[in-house]
């Protein structure tokens, strides 16, 4: 079919067939209790930091928490080795520039587990590290590992005083003013940097060859982030804290350590109303928590340690098939996020509460509503009833606005009264979480404090959690489903926030997805659903920018490189998820007859895996089912310019969403007759 043709009945029928196959692939992935969870893939640092942790804990030869042989670690080493690129380096995403810290950690792991420095792949890595300035130029989070294994002095590591737990609320650096993920990382590292647990390694296992300046390796240095007047002040404070440390521990410090430990303990591996699967339920603090327990003398048999190991080891996944398949580590689980989006995609295809697949998903999501008063409650101007959804299976202290908005609108769209009641509670919580600037952040009601990005341990580029256009747009989309439009004060303030943050070329920054394609799609659709006219100039500029980066074949693709270089906006290998985002934006702004929207949908249909291509390991290296799409690129964002994500279900449920919306706009879709065995109703959702 040619995009210039009118959308014929045959063309619609072909699209319906593609959608049917995609929906079939998605529903087959639903788990028995009703939820979806695709793998969440990060980069090599997940493997290397897990392995370095095992060495810090002296567990490199010990069985894992479940009794599995330590030989499993060699399978993780094998995967880490396979992630090395031809030039000897490791990077944050496929085709990324060299990441010095990631490369140093990977080299160190390989050497610890038996790879000889004379091996060609090790020589290439060593050469690249030295060319990049040597291991002394690693970021502060890498330096914690290097110091704990005796490769650098603790004086080269930022000092995080445990007394941060005792700062008064009015203090600019109060713990509740940093991002939720940062506070779960800062407090463990505060105890580690004070206790300074150090394992002395044999010289044959040391990495002296990676350092260019053997004096500088033991000194704290000013990085790109902590230069300037504030950076200089923070470095002076750091030096003062290290000077004070030489006089030994003081009794008054132990009280702060105890309070910091209690704070972590309450958020690490709890059950019941405060259920959480590990500290923060994300990889970095879960690793640091184990090192804290080790530094404070807890035996491996202690229930706290047993639970910490169990929660972290659950994130290990097998890559491929067979008993000797390599292993890698996920940064966390994403079941609530995946289930919310999958349910929303099915709603775009006409599924509702009469369908069993929807009933099971809705019941599972309702069971995951967070009713615990977590950290978010401390920053509210008015009391808020606990309600919301987290990203992971259990993370009661940290529901987030993005998941809550996605789940609330998905539940509302099922039409079920119990689901609508839960979604209304989520909306009420979201209203309390709106920032003074009109936008929404991820985890807290907060404000933008750039000074926090100047502290020496802010290498992860996300010390704070300010409002962002993509989350704000999704919240507005959720509000629109609940009947809230431009006359509502919260909606009006949110639209003003979004329009104030549009880029000159019409695009929007994407905080949680890659990058401007994601940000623009999310920022624009919410206001449109809330009543903003598609003819408004700012909306037209956004649509024009999306059209300007569409490829000649109809697809879209954008690399994570756009975060470092704005000239790379909208450029990258074509992906199913990003093409779906572009298609949905064009459909919303320019209407159902827009030829560019149709070209994007046609590309999705052409590139969908069929029975033959699904069996081809080159075409389909992840062994996705027929009806899905193949997508190797990272299109999710953890920390911009630092850590990126590959959601393994993005390549399926977002194309379903796009094709479903396109067909619905044309009065078509998957018919109940075609899918009667799966109980799909004939009438489409309007």
C-alpha positions as CSV (number, residue, x, y, z in Angstrom):
1,X,0.0,0.0,0.0
2,X,1.2,3.5,-0.9
3,X,0.9,6.3,1.7
4,X,-0.6,8.6,-0.9
5,X,-3.5,6.3,-1.5
6,X,-6.8,6.8,0.4
7,X,-7.0,4.4,3.3
8,X,-8.9,1.6,1.6
9,X,-10.8,-1.2,3.2
10,X,-8.1,-3.6,2.3
11,X,-5.4,-1.4,3.9
12,X,-7.5,-1.3,7.1
13,X,-7.9,-5.0,7.1
14,X,-4.2,-5.5,6.7
15,X,-3.5,-3.2,9.6
16,X,-6.1,-5.0,11.7
17,X,-4.3,-8.3,11.0
18,X,-1.0,-6.8,12.1
19,X,-2.6,-5.5,15.3
20,X,-4.3,-8.8,16.0
21,X,-1.0,-10.6,15.8
22,X,0.7,-8.0,18.1
23,X,-2.1,-8.2,20.6
24,X,-1.9,-12.0,20.6
25,X,1.9,-11.7,21.2
26,X,1.3,-9.4,24.2
27,X,-1.5,-11.3,25.8
28,X,0.6,-14.5,25.6
29,X,3.2,-12.7,27.8
30,X,0.7,-11.9,30.5
31,X,1.6,-13.9,33.7
32,X,-0.9,-16.1,35.5
33,X,-1.6,-13.5,38.2
34,X,-2.4,-10.9,35.6
35,X,0.7,-8.8,35.3
36,X,3.3,-8.2,32.6
37,X,7.1,-7.8,33.2
38,X,9.6,-7.5,30.5
39,X,13.3,-7.5,31.2
40,X,14.8,-4.2,32.1
41,X,18.3,-4.1,30.6
42,X,21.1,-1.7,31.6
43,X,24.8,-1.5,30.7
44,X,27.9,-3.3,31.9
45,X,28.2,-1.5,35.2
46,X,25.5,-3.7,36.6
47,X,27.6,-6.8,36.1
48,X,30.9,-5.2,37.2
49,X,29.5,-3.6,40.3
50,X,27.8,-6.8,41.4
51,X,31.1,-8.7,40.9
52,X,33.2,-6.0,42.7
53,X,30.7,-6.1,45.6
54,X,31.3,-9.9,45.9
55,X,35.1,-9.2,46.2
56,X,34.6,-6.5,48.8
57,X,32.5,-8.9,50.8
58,X,35.0,-11.7,50.2
59,X,32.3,-13.8,48.6
60,X,33.9,-14.3,45.2
61,X,34.2,-18.0,45.8
62,X,31.2,-18.5,48.0
63,X,27.8,-19.9,47.0
64,X,25.1,-17.4,46.3
65,X,22.3,-16.7,48.7
66,X,20.1,-19.5,47.3
67,X,23.0,-22.0,47.6
68,X,23.9,-21.8,43.9
69,X,27.5,-22.4,43.1
70,X,29.9,-19.5,42.9
71,X,30.5,-20.7,39.3
72,X,27.5,-18.7,38.4
73,X,29.7,-15.6,38.8
74,X,31.9,-16.8,35.9
75,X,28.8,-16.8,33.7
76,X,28.3,-13.2,34.7
77,X,32.0,-12.5,33.9
78,X,31.5,-14.1,30.5
79,X,28.6,-11.7,29.7
80,X,30.6,-8.8,30.9
81,X,33.5,-9.9,28.7
82,X,31.0,-10.1,25.7
83,X,30.0,-6.5,26.3
84,X,33.5,-5.1,25.4
85,X,33.6,-3.3,22.1
86,X,36.2,-3.7,19.4
87,X,38.3,-0.7,20.6
88,X,38.6,-2.3,24.1
89,X,36.1,-0.1,25.9
90,X,32.7,-0.5,27.5
91,X,29.9,2.1,27.1
92,X,26.6,3.2,28.5
93,X,24.6,1.9,25.5
94,X,25.3,0.3,22.1
95,X,27.6,2.5,20.0
96,X,28.1,4.9,22.9
97,X,31.4,6.6,23.3
98,X,33.8,5.0,25.8
99,X,32.7,5.3,29.4
100,X,35.9,5.5,31.4
101,X,34.5,4.4,34.7
102,X,32.6,1.5,33.2
103,X,35.7,0.4,31.4
104,X,37.9,0.6,34.5
105,X,35.4,-1.5,36.5
106,X,35.0,-4.1,33.8
107,X,38.8,-4.4,33.4
108,X,39.2,-4.8,37.1
109,X,36.5,-7.5,37.3
110,X,38.0,-9.5,34.4
111,X,41.4,-9.3,36.1
112,X,40.0,-10.4,39.4
113,X,38.3,-13.4,37.8
114,X,41.4,-14.6,36.0
115,X,41.8,-12.7,32.7
116,X,45.5,-11.9,32.2
117,X,46.7,-8.3,31.6
118,X,48.6,-9.7,28.6
119,X,45.5,-11.0,26.9
120,X,44.7,-8.9,23.8
121,X,41.3,-7.7,25.0
122,X,42.8,-6.6,28.3
123,X,45.6,-4.8,26.6
124,X,43.1,-2.9,24.4
125,X,41.1,-1.9,27.5
126,X,44.2,-0.8,29.4
127,X,45.4,1.3,26.4
128,X,42.0,3.0,26.1
129,X,41.9,3.8,29.8
130,X,45.3,5.3,29.9
131,X,44.5,7.4,26.7
132,X,41.4,8.7,28.5
133,X,43.4,10.0,31.5
134,X,43.8,6.8,33.5
135,X,41.8,5.3,36.3
136,X,42.4,8.3,38.5
137,X,39.8,10.1,36.4
138,X,36.9,7.8,37.4
139,X,33.7,9.1,38.9
140,X,33.1,9.2,42.6
141,X,30.8,6.1,42.6
142,X,33.5,4.0,41.0
143,X,36.0,5.4,43.5
144,X,34.0,3.9,46.3
145,X,34.6,0.4,44.8
146,X,38.3,1.1,44.1
147,X,38.9,2.4,47.6
148,X,37.1,-0.6,49.2
149,X,39.4,-2.9,47.3
150,X,42.6,-0.9,48.2
151,X,43.3,0.5,44.7
152,X,43.1,4.2,45.8
153,X,43.1,6.0,49.1
154,X,39.8,6.9,50.7
155,X,41.0,10.5,50.5
156,X,40.2,10.3,46.8
157,X,36.6,9.4,47.6
158,X,34.0,12.1,48.4
159,X,33.2,12.3,52.1
160,X,29.5,12.0,52.9
161,X,29.0,12.7,56.6
162,X,26.4,10.6,58.3
163,X,25.3,13.7,60.1
164,X,23.3,14.6,57.0
165,X,20.6,12.6,58.6
166,X,20.4,15.2,61.4
167,X,20.3,18.4,59.3
168,X,17.3,20.6,60.1
169,X,14.5,20.8,57.5
170,X,15.3,24.5,56.7
171,X,18.8,23.5,55.6
172,X,19.4,23.7,51.9
173,X,21.0,20.3,51.9
174,X,18.4,18.5,53.9
175,X,18.0,14.9,52.9
176,X,14.4,15.4,51.7
177,X,15.6,18.0,49.2
178,X,17.6,15.6,47.2
179,X,16.0,13.1,44.8
180,X,14.5,9.9,46.3
181,X,17.1,7.7,44.6
182,X,19.9,9.9,45.8
183,X,19.0,9.7,49.4
184,X,18.9,5.9,49.2
185,X,22.4,6.0,47.8
186,X,23.9,8.8,50.0
187,X,23.1,7.3,53.4
188,X,24.7,3.9,52.7
189,X,27.8,5.6,51.2
190,X,27.9,8.0,54.2
191,X,28.5,5.0,56.5
192,X,30.9,3.3,54.1
193,X,33.0,6.5,53.7
194,X,33.2,6.8,57.5
195,X,33.9,3.2,58.2
196,X,36.2,2.8,55.2
197,X,36.0,-1.0,54.9
198,X,39.1,-2.0,52.8
199,X,40.1,-5.4,51.5
200,X,43.8,-5.7,50.7
201,X,44.4,-7.6,47.5
202,X,47.5,-9.4,46.4
203,X,49.6,-7.2,44.1
204,X,49.0,-9.5,41.2
205,X,45.3,-8.6,41.3
206,X,45.8,-4.8,41.6
207,X,45.3,-2.5,38.7
208,X,48.3,-0.2,38.9
209,X,48.7,-0.4,35.2
210,X,45.5,1.6,34.7
211,X,46.8,4.7,36.5
212,X,48.8,7.4,34.7
213,X,49.5,9.6,37.8
214,X,50.2,7.5,40.9
215,X,50.1,10.5,43.2
216,X,46.8,11.9,41.8
217,X,45.1,8.5,42.2
218,X,45.0,9.0,45.9
219,X,43.7,12.6,45.9
220,X,40.2,14.1,45.6
221,X,39.9,16.0,42.3
222,X,37.6,18.6,40.8
223,X,35.5,17.0,38.1
224,X,33.6,18.8,35.4
225,X,30.6,18.9,37.6
226,X,32.2,20.4,40.8
227,X,34.2,23.2,39.2
228,X,33.3,26.8,39.9
229,X,32.7,28.8,43.0
230,X,30.3,26.4,44.6
231,X,32.4,23.4,43.6
232,X,35.4,25.0,45.3
233,X,33.4,25.5,48.5
234,X,32.3,21.9,48.5
235,X,35.8,20.6,48.0
236,X,37.0,22.7,51.0
237,X,34.2,21.2,53.1
238,X,35.3,17.7,51.9
239,X,38.9,18.4,52.9
240,X,37.8,19.6,56.3
241,X,35.7,16.5,56.9
242,X,38.6,14.3,55.9
243,X,40.9,16.2,58.3
244,X,38.5,15.7,61.1
245,X,38.3,12.0,60.3
246,X,42.0,11.5,61.1
247,X,41.2,12.1,64.8
248,X,39.2,9.0,64.9
249,X,35.5,8.3,65.6
250,X,33.7,10.4,68.1
251,X,30.9,9.2,70.3
252,X,28.6,12.0,69.0
253,X,29.0,10.7,65.4
254,X,27.8,7.2,66.4
255,X,24.3,8.6,67.1
256,X,24.1,9.9,63.5
257,X,25.3,6.5,62.2
258,X,22.7,4.8,64.2
259,X,19.9,7.0,62.9
260,X,21.2,6.7,59.3
261,X,21.2,2.9,59.7
262,X,17.7,2.9,61.2
263,X,16.5,5.0,58.2
264,X,17.9,2.5,55.8
265,X,16.7,-0.5,57.8
266,X,13.2,0.7,57.6
267,X,13.4,0.9,53.8
268,X,15.3,-2.3,53.1
269,X,13.5,-5.6,52.7
270,X,10.3,-5.0,54.5
271,X,7.0,-6.8,54.3
272,X,3.4,-5.9,55.1
273,X,2.1,-2.4,54.7
274,X,5.7,-1.0,54.1
275,X,6.6,-3.8,51.7
276,X,9.8,-3.2,49.7
277,X,12.1,-5.5,47.9
278,X,15.4,-4.0,49.0
279,X,16.6,-0.5,49.8
280,X,15.0,1.7,47.2
281,X,14.2,-1.5,45.3
282,X,16.9,-0.5,42.8
283,X,20.4,-1.9,42.2
284,X,22.8,0.8,43.5
285,X,21.5,1.2,47.1
286,X,20.8,-2.6,47.3
287,X,24.5,-3.1,46.6
288,X,25.6,-0.4,49.0
289,X,23.3,-1.8,51.7
290,X,25.2,-5.1,51.6
291,X,28.5,-3.3,52.0
292,X,27.1,-1.3,54.9
293,X,26.0,-4.5,56.7
294,X,29.5,-5.9,56.1
295,X,31.2,-2.7,57.3
296,X,29.1,-2.8,60.5
297,X,30.1,-6.4,61.3
298,X,26.9,-8.3,60.4
299,X,27.4,-11.9,59.7
300,X,26.3,-13.4,56.5
301,X,23.8,-15.6,58.4
302,X,22.1,-12.6,59.9
303,X,18.5,-12.2,58.6
304,X,19.2,-8.7,57.4
305,X,22.1,-9.9,55.2
306,X,20.1,-13.0,54.0
307,X,17.2,-10.7,52.9
308,X,19.6,-8.2,51.3
309,X,21.3,-10.9,49.2
310,X,18.0,-12.5,48.3
311,X,16.5,-9.2,47.1
312,X,19.5,-8.3,45.0
313,X,20.1,-11.8,43.5
314,X,16.5,-11.8,42.3
315,X,17.6,-9.3,39.7
316,X,20.0,-11.7,37.9
317,X,18.7,-13.0,34.6
318,X,19.9,-15.6,32.1
319,X,20.8,-14.4,28.6
320,X,19.8,-17.1,26.1
321,X,19.1,-20.7,26.8
322,X,20.9,-23.6,28.3
323,X,22.4,-24.3,31.7
324,X,25.6,-22.4,30.9
325,X,24.0,-19.4,29.4
326,X,25.6,-16.1,30.4
327,X,24.1,-14.0,33.2
328,X,23.4,-10.3,33.6
329,X,21.8,-8.1,36.2
330,X,18.7,-5.9,35.9
331,X,18.8,-2.5,37.6
332,X,15.3,-3.3,39.1
333,X,12.0,-4.9,38.1
334,X,9.4,-3.0,36.1
335,X,6.1,-4.9,36.5
336,X,3.8,-2.0,37.5
337,X,5.1,0.1,34.7
338,X,4.8,-2.7,32.1
339,X,1.4,-3.7,33.2
340,X,0.1,-0.2,33.3
341,X,1.2,0.5,29.7
342,X,0.1,-2.9,28.4
343,X,-3.3,-2.3,29.9
344,X,-3.5,1.1,28.3
345,X,-2.4,-0.3,24.9
346,X,-5.2,-2.9,25.1
347,X,-7.7,-0.1,25.9
348,X,-6.6,1.6,22.7
349,X,-7.6,-1.6,20.9
350,X,-11.0,-1.8,22.5
351,X,-10.4,-4.0,25.5
352,X,-12.4,-3.3,28.7
353,X,-13.5,-4.9,31.9
354,X,-15.6,-7.5,30.1
355,X,-12.3,-9.1,28.9
356,X,-10.6,-11.6,31.1
357,X,-7.1,-10.3,30.2
358,X,-8.2,-6.9,31.5
359,X,-9.9,-8.2,34.6
360,X,-6.7,-10.0,35.7
361,X,-4.4,-7.0,35.0
362,X,-6.8,-4.6,36.7
363,X,-7.0,-6.8,39.8
364,X,-3.2,-7.2,40.0
365,X,-2.7,-3.4,39.6
366,X,-5.2,-2.7,42.3
367,X,-3.4,-5.1,44.7
368,X,-0.2,-3.0,44.2
369,X,-1.7,0.4,45.3
370,X,0.7,2.0,47.8
371,X,-1.2,3.0,50.9
372,X,1.9,3.6,53.0
373,X,3.0,7.1,54.0
374,X,6.4,7.2,52.4
375,X,9.1,9.8,52.0
376,X,6.8,11.8,49.7
377,X,4.6,12.9,52.6
378,X,7.3,15.1,54.1
379,X,7.2,17.7,51.3
380,X,3.5,18.2,51.0
381,X,1.9,21.6,51.7
382,X,-1.3,19.8,52.7
383,X,-1.9,16.4,54.0
384,X,-2.3,13.8,51.3
385,X,-4.1,10.4,51.6
386,X,-1.6,7.6,50.8
387,X,-2.3,6.3,47.3
388,X,-0.2,5.7,44.3
389,X,1.8,3.1,42.4
390,X,5.5,2.4,42.4
391,X,7.6,1.1,39.5
392,X,8.6,-2.3,41.0
393,X,6.8,-5.1,42.7
394,X,7.1,-3.7,46.2
395,X,8.5,-0.2,47.0
396,X,6.0,1.2,49.5
397,X,8.1,4.2,50.5
398,X,8.5,5.4,46.9
399,X,5.3,5.5,44.7
400,X,6.0,7.8,41.8
401,X,3.9,10.2,39.8
402,X,4.7,8.7,36.4
403,X,3.5,5.2,37.3
404,X,0.6,6.5,39.2
405,X,-0.6,8.5,36.2
406,X,-0.2,5.6,33.8
407,X,-1.9,3.1,36.1
408,X,-4.7,5.5,37.1
409,X,-5.7,6.2,33.5
410,X,-5.4,2.6,32.6
411,X,-7.6,1.5,35.4
412,X,-10.2,4.2,34.7
413,X,-10.4,3.1,31.0
414,X,-11.4,-0.5,32.0
415,X,-14.8,0.8,33.0
416,X,-14.8,-1.3,36.2
417,X,-16.2,0.5,39.3
418,X,-13.5,-0.8,41.7
419,X,-10.8,0.1,39.2
420,X,-12.3,3.6,38.8
421,X,-12.3,4.1,42.6
422,X,-8.6,3.2,42.8
423,X,-7.8,5.5,39.9
424,X,-9.6,8.4,41.6
425,X,-7.5,7.9,44.7
426,X,-4.4,8.0,42.6
427,X,-5.6,11.3,40.9
428,X,-6.2,12.8,44.3
429,X,-2.7,11.9,45.4
430,X,-1.3,13.4,42.1
431,X,-3.0,16.7,42.8
432,X,-1.2,16.9,46.1
433,X,2.1,16.2,44.4
434,X,2.1,19.1,41.9
435,X,5.0,21.4,42.3
436,X,4.8,25.2,42.6
437,X,6.0,25.6,39.1
438,X,3.0,23.7,37.8
439,X,4.8,20.5,36.8
440,X,5.4,17.1,38.4
441,X,8.6,15.4,39.3
442,X,9.0,11.7,39.7
443,X,9.0,10.9,43.4
444,X,8.5,14.1,45.5
445,X,6.9,17.5,45.6
446,X,10.0,19.5,45.1
447,X,11.6,22.4,43.4
448,X,14.6,23.0,41.1
449,X,17.9,23.4,43.2
450,X,20.8,23.5,40.7
451,X,23.3,23.9,43.5
452,X,22.8,20.3,44.5
453,X,24.4,19.2,41.3
454,X,27.7,20.8,42.4
455,X,28.4,18.5,45.4
456,X,31.3,16.1,44.9
457,X,29.2,12.9,44.8
458,X,26.7,14.1,42.2
459,X,28.3,12.2,39.3
460,X,25.1,10.4,38.5
461,X,23.7,13.7,37.1
462,X,20.5,13.4,39.0
463,X,21.0,14.7,42.5
464,X,17.7,16.4,42.3
465,X,14.3,15.5,41.0
466,X,12.7,18.6,39.5
467,X,9.5,18.9,37.4
468,X,9.9,17.6,33.8
469,X,7.6,18.0,30.8
470,X,7.2,14.3,30.0
471,X,5.8,13.3,33.4
472,X,3.7,16.5,33.5
473,X,2.2,15.6,30.1
474,X,1.4,12.1,31.2
475,X,-0.3,13.4,34.4
476,X,-2.4,15.7,32.2
477,X,-3.4,12.8,29.9
478,X,-4.5,11.0,33.1
479,X,-6.5,14.0,34.3
480,X,-8.2,14.3,31.0
481,X,-9.6,10.7,31.3
482,X,-11.0,11.8,34.7
483,X,-12.8,14.8,33.2
484,X,-10.4,17.5,34.2
485,X,-9.7,20.1,31.5
486,X,-8.3,23.6,31.0
487,X,-10.6,25.3,33.4
488,X,-9.1,23.3,36.3
489,X,-6.5,25.3,38.1
490,X,-4.0,22.4,38.3
491,X,-4.4,21.7,34.6
492,X,-4.0,25.3,33.7
493,X,-0.8,25.6,35.7
494,X,0.6,22.4,34.2
495,X,-0.1,23.6,30.7
496,X,1.7,26.8,31.5
497,X,4.7,24.8,32.8
498,X,4.8,22.7,29.6
499,X,4.6,25.6,27.2
500,X,7.3,27.5,29.1
501,X,9.7,24.5,28.7
502,X,9.4,24.1,24.9
503,X,12.7,24.2,23.1
504,X,13.3,26.8,20.4
505,X,12.8,24.2,17.6
506,X,9.5,23.1,19.0
507,X,10.7,19.9,20.8
508,X,10.6,19.0,24.5
509,X,13.3,17.5,26.7
510,X,12.7,13.8,27.5
511,X,13.8,13.0,31.1
512,X,12.6,9.4,31.3
513,X,12.8,8.3,27.7
514,X,15.1,8.8,24.7
515,X,14.9,11.7,24.2
516,X,13.3,14.6,22.4
517,X,10.9,12.2,20.6
518,X,9.8,10.8,23.9
519,X,9.6,14.2,25.6
520,X,7.7,15.9,22.7
521,X,5.2,13.0,22.5
522,X,4.5,13.1,26.2
523,X,4.5,16.8,26.7
524,X,2.0,17.5,23.8
525,X,-0.6,14.8,24.1
526,X,-1.6,15.6,27.7
527,X,-2.5,19.2,27.0
528,X,-4.3,18.3,23.8
529,X,-6.5,15.8,25.7
530,X,-7.2,18.5,28.3
531,X,-8.7,20.8,25.6
532,X,-5.7,22.7,24.1
533,X,-6.4,23.2,20.4
534,X,-4.1,21.4,18.0
535,X,-4.0,24.7,16.0
536,X,-2.1,26.6,18.7
537,X,1.3,27.7,17.5
538,X,3.3,25.9,20.1
539,X,1.5,22.6,19.3
540,X,2.1,23.1,15.6
541,X,5.8,23.8,16.2
542,X,6.1,20.6,18.1
543,X,4.3,18.6,15.4
544,X,6.5,20.3,12.7
545,X,9.7,19.3,14.6
546,X,8.5,15.7,14.7
547,X,7.8,15.7,11.0
548,X,11.3,17.2,10.4
549,X,13.0,14.2,12.0
550,X,10.9,11.5,10.3
551,X,12.9,9.3,8.0
552,X,12.0,8.8,4.4
553,X,10.7,5.3,5.1
554,X,8.3,6.7,7.7
555,X,10.2,5.6,10.8
556,X,11.7,7.5,13.7
557,X,14.8,6.8,15.7
558,X,16.9,8.8,18.2
559,X,20.1,7.9,20.0
560,X,20.9,8.5,23.6
561,X,23.7,10.6,22.1
562,X,21.2,13.4,21.8
563,X,21.6,14.0,25.5
564,X,25.3,15.0,25.0
565,X,24.9,16.6,21.6
566,X,21.7,18.5,20.7
567,X,22.7,18.4,17.1
568,X,21.8,14.6,17.3
569,X,18.2,15.4,18.1
570,X,15.9,13.0,16.4
571,X,18.8,11.0,14.8
572,X,19.5,7.4,15.3
573,X,18.6,3.9,14.2
574,X,14.9,3.4,13.6
575,X,13.0,1.7,16.4
576,X,9.5,0.4,16.9
577,X,9.0,2.2,20.2
578,X,10.1,5.6,18.9
579,X,8.2,5.2,15.7
580,X,5.1,4.5,17.7
581,X,5.7,7.7,19.8
582,X,6.1,9.7,16.6
583,X,3.0,8.2,15.0
584,X,0.8,8.9,18.0
585,X,2.0,12.5,18.2
586,X,1.3,13.1,14.5
587,X,-2.1,11.5,14.8
588,X,-3.0,13.7,17.7
589,X,-1.7,17.0,16.2
590,X,-2.6,16.6,12.5
591,X,-5.5,14.1,12.5
592,X,-6.3,10.7,11.2
593,X,-5.6,11.6,7.5
594,X,-2.1,12.9,8.1
595,X,0.1,11.0,5.5
596,X,3.2,11.1,7.8
597,X,1.3,9.5,10.6
598,X,0.2,6.8,8.2
599,X,3.8,6.3,6.9
600,X,4.9,5.7,10.5
601,X,2.1,3.1,11.0
602,X,2.9,1.5,7.6
603,X,6.6,1.1,8.7
604,X,5.5,-0.6,11.9
605,X,3.4,-3.0,9.9
606,X,6.2,-3.7,7.5
607,X,8.8,-4.4,10.2
608,X,6.6,-6.6,12.4
609,X,8.1,-10.0,13.0
610,X,6.3,-12.8,11.1
611,X,6.8,-16.5,11.6
612,X,9.9,-16.6,9.4
613,X,11.7,-13.5,10.7
614,X,10.9,-14.5,14.3
615,X,12.9,-17.7,13.8
616,X,16.0,-15.8,12.4
617,X,18.5,-15.1,15.1
618,X,20.0,-12.3,13.1
619,X,16.7,-10.6,12.5
620,X,15.4,-11.4,16.0
621,X,18.4,-11.8,18.4
622,X,16.1,-11.6,21.5
623,X,13.9,-14.4,20.3
624,X,10.7,-12.3,20.4
625,X,7.5,-14.0,19.4
626,X,6.0,-13.5,15.9
627,X,3.8,-10.4,16.1
628,X,6.3,-8.4,18.1
629,X,9.2,-6.2,16.8
630,X,13.0,-6.5,17.1
631,X,14.7,-3.5,18.8
632,X,18.2,-3.5,20.1
633,X,18.5,0.2,20.9
634,X,18.2,1.7,24.4
635,X,15.1,4.0,24.3
636,X,14.6,4.4,28.1
637,X,16.5,6.9,30.4
638,X,17.7,6.3,33.9
639,X,20.1,9.2,34.5
640,X,20.7,11.5,31.4
641,X,24.2,11.3,30.1
642,X,25.0,8.6,32.6
643,X,22.7,5.5,32.6
644,X,20.2,4.3,30.0
645,X,17.7,1.5,29.8
646,X,16.3,-1.0,27.4
647,X,12.8,-2.0,28.2
648,X,12.1,-5.3,26.5
649,X,8.4,-4.7,26.2
650,X,8.6,-1.2,24.7
651,X,8.9,-2.7,21.3
652,X,5.6,-4.4,21.6
653,X,3.0,-2.4,23.6
654,X,3.8,1.0,22.2
655,X,3.3,-0.1,18.6
656,X,0.1,-1.8,19.7
657,X,-0.9,1.6,21.2
658,X,-0.1,3.5,18.0
659,X,-1.8,1.1,15.6
660,X,-4.8,0.8,17.9
661,X,-5.2,4.5,18.1
662,X,-4.8,4.9,14.3
663,X,-7.4,2.3,13.5
664,X,-9.8,3.7,16.1
665,X,-9.5,7.1,14.6
666,X,-10.6,5.5,11.3
667,X,-13.5,3.7,12.9
668,X,-11.8,0.3,12.7
669,X,-9.9,-2.1,14.9
670,X,-9.8,-5.7,16.0
671,X,-13.2,-7.1,15.8
672,X,-14.8,-9.3,18.4
673,X,-15.4,-12.0,15.8
674,X,-11.7,-12.3,15.0
675,X,-10.7,-12.6,18.7
676,X,-13.9,-14.2,20.1
677,X,-11.8,-16.9,21.8
678,X,-10.1,-14.1,23.8
679,X,-13.3,-12.3,24.6
680,X,-12.6,-9.0,22.8
681,X,-15.7,-6.8,22.4
682,X,-16.6,-5.8,18.9
683,X,-17.2,-2.1,19.5
684,X,-14.1,-0.1,19.8
685,X,-13.3,2.3,22.6
686,X,-14.3,5.7,21.3
